[in-house]
């Protein structure tokens, strides 16, 4: 599913605790708080009016909030994020599961607490995208089963967002901050905690280049625009930019000083993305549109390499020993 | 840790005798290969508490393939293309023998000794076509090659001596690789299998997966004393398919697939790198260095839980549960749902931990 990017190791002998508390208090914890608030707002809006047109603006805001921390895969988010963003869905689990619920009027669709046990394919932002934007789903009427299902899904996502916020604040942040301490089996040194956070930055940009952009680009002969992330909601390009900003912001928190080259690379990415014509990337059959997106993809990789050179290399980071070499 | 020099000095008298027993090497509980911070490669002997008994330099990155049941000898296999293996004297620290794969064959990283220690069996493939072979070596004759037989599948990986001492189980990965650049050639048609073979190569049992799991390469094995075999897999099909990565089998029975919840399977990234029963034999675990995760299952196949640890791969039975190792140098004791650090070595541990004494049956 989400590509696990290169794991990075810190080979420095000296402890580099600075950066970990800053990343938590300056980026990660506010990020989860922001998503919890936005997801709560969406659920509240759905209680008032559960029809698709009434919810789309709040949905977009919730997705925006998610991207601040959405590519983090550690602690509570290691599996927890997958129930918020079940994507890519190569085998079409999400529409199939939702169709099944609607056809059967499944009771779980009216029960937010029980919905926590539903398939992750039917939960979170991409299942909601189907309900709010998907041609076969979004036309539901007030009072219909589908309308109740959307209320349930938004309530479930708000609960997930709250659980992630709590899990990070009360559970995993202390684990990161006590790296190297007795009994800490997650991080055997302070540098491991730093390396794990740095890995999140690099992984995010790799997922964006390889999957968010690589999947829809497909091959020149066969572009696959419907493999773009969140294309129904028209926010494929926006996600590329927001995830890249989040990666840069987290990198800045980890860095001992400013990262001017990284900032310049991000500015260039924003400029190049501004030339892309369709925010949902549905025009990739046009060779000119394709070329513009390939240039964006290249710049995402440049941003990753720039962060690697400006932040990673001075800290002595390299690829994981076993994860980088199968057996 | 005893320095090698000091260690050698203290063992000078002992190592004069041929075929030294494991006691002379300090009775390690485990062997593990690793990369040191200078970029060199070593074979380390570990106590059950993770403390290091010895560290022997290796000429290149290798797997700690298997340990002789009595002599302080271990076989380390060269990484790809696997043209040679080394028999290492774990008491003296020297290379006793260098085994060359026959012309046109390569070693595939694993081997097993016979119960009496007189034979070494090595997992090999014919470079052209990837047909699996078991190489047979006469230990007493200085590891002379005395024969070989088919594994009944392509691209074999781990092989183990069954607890009956009279048969082998081989993980036929099913993948045909290009003889020169190792490109996978048959992903659409691959057929991995678990082959049970007599020590002369007679086929006793061949187990294949259902057609929808044929892209799940069977690669690593764990054995329990009663003959229950755990096999760990690596998915070669569509990413995101989240297939089970562990199976259980007993000769004559059906395969039990061990499936974790969907989000957990997705974190594993379709890849299991090592498999082991726990010390009690009542549960079994697999590791995914790609996912930084360990999954535990009951011996019935039921999912028990996960442990998160970056680059975790090596795994072996421990009296209190499992010993796990990782590329960051960590040695963790996994006791039921609880992991605790035993030690952090200034080494990157390689994929496997090899138990010493018997064949590591739980």
Interface residues (C-beta under 8 A of the other chain):
Chain A: X1 X2 X3 X4 X7 X9 X11 X73 X74 X75 X78 X79 X80 X82 X83 X88 X89 X90 X91 X119 X120 X121 X183 X184 X185 X186 X188 X189 X192 X195 X196 X199 X320 X321 X322 X323 X326 X327
Chain B: X35 X37 X63 X109 X219 X234 X238 X239 X240 X241 X242 X262 X263 X264 X266 X267 X269 X271 X273 X289 X290 X291 X292 X293 X306 X307 X308 X309 X310 X311 X312 X313 X326 X327 X328 X329 X330 X332 X339 X340 X341 X344 X348 X349 X350 X351 X352
